[in-house]
């Protein structure tokens, strides 16, 4: 959740975990925050450093010895921008601010602090520090000579290409890239899916999201790599030998990657937005560039680019059509989602190998609307989607507006990695509604669930009984609990409008694990003297019949199922 919130707002979030085991429990989450450049501060305690009562906070529990490790921060240090131990309380504010400076300075990412109980319980004199002194490091732009080199190369290129991955983190960058593509007509832009929507799909220069494999890489004579970790995969797709390549990045050396290099002739550590604006300003103001960027030859390039874009969209439309028997794939489902969901929907994407199809069909155009995991740790999107929704609602409230609709699109195995039990408990407990789409290729989930129990919309699938392919959930609101729904044919997709309305009408949510408690009744004027014949716990049929008879607001806990009736009780007995 902290990761999703931080990515959407660019504001650092804090996570507190328990000593070494809690730190290990973060697992892939720290990797994803590092690869996705999410500013998150993680704090953990460490085992007390005294055992004979020398200091307040000395060891008092058996586990204090078991959880004592040589260097706890090294568990996650290689994924963090900064990792340190708090050794005293007298400078704790400075240490926290130093960590946040690292988290917020490009490349942004997670930081880690830990401290013993003695430090946490230390008595200190209250003090204040000036927060204005702790702003993050600001990057500058390109040297003037570099600006001219890049502008000349783009203006004179036959097939210019720009590759980016994190440029869209700054929501002003996509607009500037559009302006650059309009100025250098014929420029194509490829997004490598670092984490954000970097270039809108409604521009003719859009090549979509590709993981380092695209024909334009092989044919381009000038390539600008802008804030990108993996512009191409050399064994699969290599630029031509005579291509002029410029690499602009907040971290062009990729200091956390033991192996990284690209055959760029020029490398610059610079801010993406500032760099693009510098190049744009020179292209528009220089008389020589104006002549190069106009004329019949440039008009032909622009026409060819538009024709290529048209064919790309037509190919996507063909892939998005269902089969004659009603079966369909990811492309059709996502095309329907694009039509049914609000235009400003926030997409939390963890579709793994389906990501290309999802991006091609959704065709995002609004900066900040598409957030991809960015890392390789599966299970990010469950909490990430909740964090995005929480951030959207809170930020909108500050402006007197309403938060945006959030959709999580996730593979079936990845869905399980997200710990859905915790995700949906938090979603219901704190009223954070999202729409979850599970892309089930039946590789993780087989058809082991009885269709009637799933199609009824009564229960979330229990362990070992996953839904058939594909399916979706609406995460609950206070008045509308979670409801699963299977979408098996193209004729079922219009029912997604119910979920997109934000107020689905379900009545039952499963509450695992199975409970052995007797039913409890709330809100009724009289408790039933006997739950069923013979005093046995009610069966499904009996329980459903009671719910239908009693118009009171009540809850029946049995076999892990919560049944709710929202009307007031108007009868004297159930």
Buried (B, 14 or more C-beta within 10 A) or exposed (E): BBBBBBBBBBEBBBBEBEBBBBBEEBEBBBBBBBBBBBBBBBBBBBBBBBEEEEBEBBBEEEEBEEBBBEEBBEBBBEBBBBBBBBBEBEBBBEBBBBBBBBBBBBBBBBBBBBBBBBBBEBEEEEEEEEEEEBEBEEBEBBEEEBBBBBBBBBBBBEBBBBBBBBBBBBBBBBBBBBBBBBBBBBBBBBBBBBBBBBBBBEBBBBBBBBBBEBEBBEBBBBBBBBBBBBBBEEEEBEBEEEBBBBBBBBBBEBEBEEEEEBEBEBBBBBBBBBBBBBBBEBBEEBEEBEEBBEEEEBEEBBEEBEEBBEEBBEEBEEBBEBEEEEEBBBBBBBBBBBEBBEEEBBBBBBBBEBBBBBBBBBBBBBBBBBBBBBBEBBBBBBBBBBBBBBBBBEBEEEEEEEBBBBBBBBBBBBBBBBEBBEBBBBBBEEBBBBBBBBBBBEEBBEEEBEEEBBBEBBBBBBEEBBBBBBBBBBBBBEEBBBBBBBBBEBEBBEBBEBBBEEEBEBBBBBBBEEBEEEBEBEBBEEEBEEBBEEEEBBEEEBBBEBBEEBBBBBEBBBBBBBBBBEEEBEEEEB
